[in-house]
């Protein structure tokens, strides 16, 4: 695995974890969590992170 791919993977996982924590933490009780929204937001943040880091590929 290239150094770029490993670094990007770490960034994506951290970003997705932060998004999931934020989405889960925004509800009062764990039973009220809309897991579809959490999954959707988390996936979108991961995709956004990848797209935002494409510029690093040129370096």
C-alpha positions in Angstrom: 0.0 0.0 0.0 1.4 3.4 -0.9 2.2 6.0 1.7 -0.5 8.3 0.2 -3.2 5.6 0.4 -2.4 4.8 4.0 -2.4 8.5 5.0 -5.6 9.1 3.2 -7.2 6.0 4.8 -6.3 7.3 8.2 -7.8 10.7 7.5 -11.0 9.2 6.1 -11.5 6.9 9.1 -10.9 9.8 11.6 -13.3 12.1 9.7 -16.0 9.4 9.5 -15.6 8.7 13.2 -15.9 12.4 14.1 -19.0 12.7 12.0 -20.6 9.6 13.6 -19.9 10.8 17.1 -21.4 14.2 16.3 -24.5 12.7 14.7 -25.0 10.2 17.6 -24.3 12.9 20.2 -26.9 15.2 18.8 -29.7 13.0 20.1 -30.7 12.8 23.7 -31.0 9.0 24.1 -29.2 6.2 22.2 -32.6 4.7 21.5 -33.6 7.9 19.6 -30.7 7.7 17.2 -31.7 7.6 13.5 -29.1 5.2 12.4 -29.9 5.7 8.7 -29.0 9.4 9.1 -25.8 8.6 11.0 -24.7 6.1 8.3 -25.6 8.5 5.5 -23.8 11.5 7.1 -20.8 9.3 7.9 -20.5 7.9 4.4 -20.9 11.4 2.9 -18.1 12.8 5.2 -15.8 10.0 4.1 -16.5 10.7 0.4 -16.0 14.4 1.0 -12.7 13.7 2.7 -11.4 11.6 -0.2 -12.5 14.3 -2.7 -10.9 17.1 -0.7 -7.6 15.2 -0.6 -7.3 14.5 -4.3 -5.2 17.6 -4.6 -2.5 15.9 -2.5 -2.3 13.2 -5.1 -0.4 15.5 -7.4 2.4 16.0 -5.0 
